Structure formats: C-alpha cells, structure tokens
Amino acid sequence: MDKHEVPVTVRLPGAWLWGVVLVGAGLGVGAAFAVGPVADWMIRLFDGVPGPLKLVAALPLVWSLPVLTLVGALAGAWVAGIWHAENPVVEVGPDSVVVHDGGGGRHVERARLAEVFTDGHDLVLRGSDGREYVRTRVDSGLAGRLRSACERHGYPWCGTVDPHESAYTVWVDGTPALDESTHALLRKRRRAIADGRTGAAEEAREELQSRGISVRDRGKAQQYREV
C-alpha cells in the first residue's frame, strides 16, 4: 500500500441531489396539467374545492406551468438539502478515516480499526476491543462506494451486516441480565432520542461503551450486546 495515496472521499453524489430537484420540477409540470381536471372532479364530487387549488386552477397554463414547476423544484431542493445534511462525508486515507457529520468531525487511526461495515442505515468503525469509534447514519446507496474506498486502502471491510449480529438482544427495561445503572443509561438514551437530543443520546452511548455495552437502534427498540 502506498502511504502517499490521497484519501478517497465518499459523499452523496451531486447528480443524486440534482436528480431530486429535477424530479420535483417534473412533478410540478405534471401538477400544472392535472390541477384543472382535479379541480373539476372535486367540484362534481364535493361541490367545491380548497381555496389554493381553486386559485391555481384559475390560472392560465402559461402561468401555472412555470409557477408549479418552480414550486416543485424548490420542494425538491428542500428534500435534497435534508438528504445531504443527514449523510456524512467520509475521507478514507491510507493511515486514517475522517468522518464529517452534523456533530463535527471524527478522526480514527487505521491501526485502531478492526471492523468497518454498514449496519442497516449506520456506518460503523469498530476497534479490536469492541469499541465503536464511529456509528453514524449513512444512506444505504453509499455502501458500495465505502467498500471500494476501504478496500483500496486495505481497511478491514466487513460488509453490510454487523459481524456480531446474532449477539444483539432487544433491551427490556428491568431485565435481570443488566444491572440497574445500565438500565438507567438505556432509559436516558431512549428519552434523549425521543426528544431529539442527539448530544445527550451520544453521551449515554459513550457511557454504555465504557461499561462494555454496545447499543444500536432497530425501529423504536434499542438493542445491546456485551463486548
């Protein structure tokens, strides 16, 4: 492996984001041609239409077409912006991985990593001691690009399933398998996620890791395993 190789940067491709904008614009075009017939159908069925729909239906096509195309494109840009914000930028270099996400950046030395994989919608970087240095949400469509970047620099890519999948257990509050202080941390993390307090949820996850407990989410349930 050439230590002077430049890092491979993995992010949502701009073409994907522009595709969302164009789809929104296309839906706007379709709406411009459909709004009149829809309004007529609603008048026949319900003897009236909502005010905004009535206003748009009254516009000549020469006006409604550009207006709804623009509205659709703006809606697509809004969706694309959210999609972009929810996904990290991952720089895979010969000596380290840097993950930039909404919480800032995290730098992990290559020598500390034993497993790199995607787990559902998460990218996970895990050490030989079982510690998760990074667990962050990533679009499943980026898995192939992440694999390619890791294999290019010789990182231990483990695929799209956690190598310890069978060791995870759904957390049940109060079960004797865990002590009360660990249950308290899992409750704290669950409340933080429900309230949208990502910082508090991450702090609880870090505390659990220091106790040798790895935690992840599946739907509304927390799953854990002892490291």
Secondary structure by P-SEA (a helix, b strand, c coil): cccccccccccccaaaaaaaaaaaaaaaaaaaacaaaaaaaaaaacccccaaaaaaaacccccaaaaaaaaaaaaaaaaaaaaaaabbbbbbcccbbbbbccccbbbbbcccccbbbbcccbbbbbcccccccbbbbbbccaaaaaaaaaaaaccccccccccccccccccccccccccaaaaaaaaaaaaaaaacaaaaaaaaaaaaaaacbbbbbcccbbbbbcc
